[in-house]
Amino acid sequence: MSFGNMPIANAFLEKSQFSTEYFFELAPGFCETCNMFQIIEQPNPEIMFHENYAFFSSTSKKMKSHFETMAMHYEKNFIKSDDPFIVEIGCNDGIFLEYFSKKGVQHVGVEPSQNVASVAQKKGIKVKNSFFNEETAIEIKKSYGKADIICASNVICHIPDLHTIARGVKYLLKDEGAFIFEDPYLLDMVEKTSYDQIYDEHVYIFSIQSVINAFKQHELDLFHVEKQDTHGGSMRYYLCHSNTQPIQDSVKHFLLKEKNKGTHLLGTYHAFKTLCEQKKNNLLILLEKLKKEGKRVVGYAATSKSTTVLNYCGINSNLLEYISDTTPIKQDKYSPGMHIPIKSYETFQQDNPDYAVLFAWNHATEIFEKERSFTEKGGKWIVFVPEVEIIE
Ligand code: TMP
């Protein structure tokens, strides 16, 4: 299945860069043998993660509290030694590790994007500015010893070479340690037809079955899973060295759910693509109707996911005047591919558009609450997950 030519989701650009913009074919595939759902053409990670990476984890209040709860949960349940050591793969601006850093717990974050890594370093977090792989694991062990916890959030699905991750984890994790990561969940994507989860950084959209298959080759067992409501529906995976932990019922429970939904069958993804086409048409029909009626429509939050929606549907500044976003590095630039102007959040607050398309639909509760004045002034939200609709 193909979503057509796509730019890099987080590559917000200046006008002068339009002519040299990088595109690739966004075409996911599914393997009925290993059950992996993944994009076939994978842009080189250096094109996506660098000193100008545009995604800062701490932009959402909800995510800050999510990471604090996560840190307390790991501290209570997975720290067993007196002198623990925690490794986070892809620590971004330190949103998770700051909890442990403040408590003086030995830690290191591995982060390839220098700009977000610097923000973490300024908070006092120890950061190794590189990609995580087998070599990085060897270096970390030399400096700090083995880890009690190796964790990652919205990162493992970004890394094309899962084998180097698995080998690194296998090498660096203490015998009784836990490798814990969370990523957007395939079952949610299928159930909500949230095709905007598919973009360059999401090389994989994992299911329980695909995680089991990928890591058992490296003698790492999936022993527990926990459903998360972040990023539009995620799953947290707990792995250990083979045969060191009993496999909990949670794994069986979600495997059954996956089977019932047919996430192990190719036909499910053919049906998914048909639903994506329907949603694309519904969104375009709505935006074109509003344009004919002379309504002003803007976008709210220039998320990475919005790049897939805008480019797949072919929505440009004829249909969407601008997109507002709170991240300074995105502001006064243009959206990847469709070149819609990105404006500051203040622009949206002072403006009075008739409609705002909610691209950060995964933060809907937080945003609807925060933006009461928009609806009080008569503004209406447009959402497209799970269905295209106007919220009065
Ligand atoms: P994400 O969906 O990939 O987490 O991207 C979040 C983007 O949305 C990020 O650029 C910040 C932006 N954003 C806003 O502009 N306003 C908001 O209220 C929230 C929660 C996010």
Boltz pocket constraint, residues with backbone or C-beta under 6 A from the ligand:
constraints:
  - pocket:
      binder: B
      contacts: [[A, 54], [A, 56], [A, 59], [A, 60], [A, 61], [A, 300], [A, 301], [A, 302], [A, 303], [A, 304], [A, 305], [A, 324], [A, 325], [A, 326], [A, 327], [A, 345], [A, 359], [A, 360], [A, 362], [A, 363], [A, 366], [A, 367]]
      max_distance: 6.0
